[in-house]
Amino acid sequence: MDLSEQSGLGERQSNPEAPSPTGTHPDIEAAIAEAETTLNTVKSRYLHLESAQAQKTQLQEQLTKLRQEIEQLQNHLELVEIELESRLITWKDRREWFWQFLRYAGIGFVAALILHAIRN
């Protein structure tokens, strides 16, 4: 380049720092628009994270309540099972009835045989 080209006072060169006809720099406008877009994206993510954190806290509270309820229901079920078991007739009771039946039925059968033999 010679001096005449360098000192061109009236010539406009495509300089990125040169003001545009509207008085602003196009690169700066693009950078600001990109920064605004990025800021909006970050704000959106932040709001999403806040709502997710609130939902997580709420779900953890519900989980704690449900676990307590499950524990209470299990305790109640155990009590009901114990009560039902205590009300049922145990094998010992059945065995006693069996032997009483067998004893009296056997005595009755033997008595019937004796009476039948005497009669004949």
C-alpha positions as a Markdown table, in Angstrom:
| # | Residue | x | y | z |
|---|---|---|---|---|
| 1 | Met | 0.0 | 0.0 | 0.0 |
| 2 | Asp | 1.3 | 3.4 | -0.7 |
| 3 | Leu | 0.6 | 6.6 | 1.2 |
| 4 | Ser | -2.2 | 7.8 | -1.0 |
| 5 | Glu | -4.2 | 4.7 | -0.2 |
| 6 | Gln | -3.5 | 4.9 | 3.5 |
| 7 | Ser | -4.4 | 8.6 | 3.9 |
| 8 | Gly | -7.7 | 8.5 | 2.0 |
| 9 | Leu | -9.7 | 10.9 | 4.0 |
| 10 | Gly | -12.9 | 10.8 | 2.1 |
| 11 | Glu | -12.9 | 7.0 | 1.5 |
| 12 | Arg | -14.9 | 4.6 | 3.7 |
| 13 | Gln | -13.3 | 1.3 | 4.3 |
| 14 | Ser | -15.2 | -1.7 | 5.6 |
| 15 | Asn | -13.9 | -1.3 | 9.1 |
| 16 | Pro | -15.8 | -3.3 | 11.8 |
| 17 | Glu | -15.4 | -0.5 | 14.2 |
| 18 | Ala | -16.7 | 2.1 | 11.8 |
| 19 | Pro | -20.2 | 3.3 | 12.7 |
| 20 | Ser | -23.1 | 2.1 | 10.5 |
| 21 | Pro | -25.4 | 4.5 | 8.8 |
| 22 | Thr | -27.8 | 4.2 | 11.8 |
| 23 | Gly | -25.0 | 5.2 | 14.2 |
| 24 | Thr | -24.4 | 1.8 | 15.9 |
| 25 | His | -22.1 | -1.0 | 15.2 |
| 26 | Pro | -23.6 | -4.1 | 13.6 |
| 27 | Asp | -21.3 | -6.5 | 15.4 |
| 28 | Ile | -22.1 | -5.0 | 18.7 |
| 29 | Glu | -25.9 | -5.3 | 17.9 |
| 30 | Ala | -25.4 | -8.9 | 17.0 |
| 31 | Ala | -23.4 | -9.6 | 20.2 |
| 32 | Ile | -26.1 | -7.8 | 22.3 |
| 33 | Ala | -28.9 | -9.8 | 20.6 |
| 34 | Glu | -26.9 | -13.1 | 21.2 |
| 35 | Ala | -26.3 | -12.1 | 24.8 |
| 36 | Glu | -30.0 | -11.4 | 25.3 |
| 37 | Thr | -30.9 | -14.7 | 23.8 |
| 38 | Thr | -28.3 | -16.4 | 26.0 |
| 39 | Leu | -29.6 | -14.5 | 29.1 |
| 40 | Asn | -33.2 | -15.5 | 28.3 |
| 41 | Thr | -32.1 | -19.2 | 27.9 |
| 42 | Val | -30.3 | -19.0 | 31.3 |
| 43 | Lys | -33.3 | -17.4 | 32.9 |
| 44 | Ser | -35.5 | -20.1 | 31.5 |
| 45 | Arg | -33.2 | -22.9 | 32.8 |
| 46 | Tyr | -33.0 | -21.2 | 36.2 |
| 47 | Leu | -36.8 | -21.0 | 36.5 |
| 48 | His | -37.0 | -24.6 | 35.4 |
| 49 | Leu | -34.5 | -25.6 | 38.0 |
| 50 | Glu | -36.3 | -23.7 | 40.7 |
| 51 | Ser | -39.6 | -25.4 | 39.8 |
| 52 | Ala | -37.9 | -28.8 | 39.7 |
| 53 | Gln | -36.3 | -28.2 | 43.1 |
| 54 | Ala | -39.7 | -27.2 | 44.6 |
| 55 | Gln | -41.3 | -30.3 | 43.0 |
| 56 | Lys | -38.5 | -32.4 | 44.4 |
| 57 | Thr | -39.0 | -31.0 | 47.9 |
| 58 | Gln | -42.8 | -31.6 | 47.7 |
| 59 | Leu | -42.3 | -35.1 | 46.5 |
| 60 | Gln | -39.9 | -35.9 | 49.2 |
| 61 | Glu | -42.4 | -34.6 | 51.8 |
| 62 | Gln | -45.1 | -36.8 | 50.2 |
| 63 | Leu | -42.8 | -39.8 | 50.3 |
| 64 | Thr | -42.0 | -39.3 | 54.0 |
| 65 | Lys | -45.7 | -39.1 | 54.7 |
| 66 | Leu | -46.5 | -42.2 | 52.6 |
| 67 | Arg | -43.7 | -44.1 | 54.4 |
| 68 | Gln | -45.1 | -43.2 | 57.8 |
| 69 | Glu | -48.6 | -44.2 | 56.6 |
| 70 | Ile | -47.2 | -47.5 | 55.3 |
| 71 | Glu | -45.5 | -48.2 | 58.7 |
| 72 | Gln | -48.8 | -47.4 | 60.5 |
| 73 | Leu | -50.7 | -49.7 | 58.2 |
| 74 | Gln | -48.2 | -52.5 | 58.7 |
| 75 | Asn | -48.5 | -52.1 | 62.5 |
| 76 | His | -52.2 | -52.2 | 62.2 |
| 77 | Leu | -52.1 | -55.3 | 60.0 |
| 78 | Glu | -49.9 | -57.1 | 62.5 |
| 79 | Leu | -52.3 | -56.3 | 65.3 |
| 80 | Val | -55.3 | -57.6 | 63.2 |
| 81 | Glu | -53.3 | -60.7 | 62.4 |
| 82 | Ile | -52.6 | -61.3 | 66.1 |
| 83 | Glu | -56.2 | -60.7 | 67.0 |
| 84 | Leu | -57.4 | -63.1 | 64.3 |
| 85 | Glu | -54.9 | -65.8 | 65.4 |
| 86 | Ser | -56.0 | -65.5 | 69.0 |
| 87 | Arg | -59.7 | -65.9 | 68.0 |
| 88 | Leu | -59.1 | -69.0 | 65.8 |
| 89 | Ile | -59.5 | -72.4 | 67.3 |
| 90 | Thr | -56.1 | -73.8 | 67.8 |
| 91 | Trp | -55.1 | -77.3 | 66.9 |
| 92 | Lys | -54.8 | -78.1 | 70.6 |
| 93 | Asp | -58.5 | -77.3 | 71.0 |
| 94 | Arg | -59.4 | -79.4 | 67.9 |
| 95 | Arg | -57.4 | -82.3 | 69.2 |
| 96 | Glu | -59.1 | -82.1 | 72.5 |
| 97 | Trp | -62.6 | -82.2 | 70.8 |
| 98 | Phe | -61.5 | -85.1 | 68.7 |
| 99 | Trp | -60.5 | -87.2 | 71.6 |
| 100 | Gln | -63.6 | -86.4 | 73.6 |
| 101 | Phe | -65.7 | -87.3 | 70.6 |
| 102 | Leu | -63.8 | -90.5 | 70.1 |
| 103 | Arg | -64.0 | -91.4 | 73.8 |
| 104 | Tyr | -67.8 | -90.9 | 74.0 |
| 105 | Ala | -68.5 | -92.4 | 70.6 |
| 106 | Gly | -66.3 | -95.4 | 71.4 |
| 107 | Ile | -68.0 | -95.9 | 74.8 |
| 108 | Gly | -71.4 | -95.7 | 73.1 |
| 109 | Phe | -70.3 | -98.2 | 70.4 |
| 110 | Val | -69.0 | -100.6 | 73.0 |
| 111 | Ala | -72.2 | -100.2 | 75.1 |
| 112 | Ala | -74.2 | -100.9 | 72.0 |
| 113 | Leu | -72.3 | -104.0 | 71.3 |
| 114 | Ile | -72.7 | -105.2 | 74.9 |
| 115 | Leu | -76.4 | -104.6 | 74.8 |
| 116 | His | -76.7 | -106.3 | 71.5 |
| 117 | Ala | -74.8 | -109.3 | 72.8 |
| 118 | Ile | -77.0 | -109.5 | 75.9 |
| 119 | Arg | -80.1 | -109.3 | 73.9 |
| 120 | Asn | -79.2 | -112.1 | 71.7 |
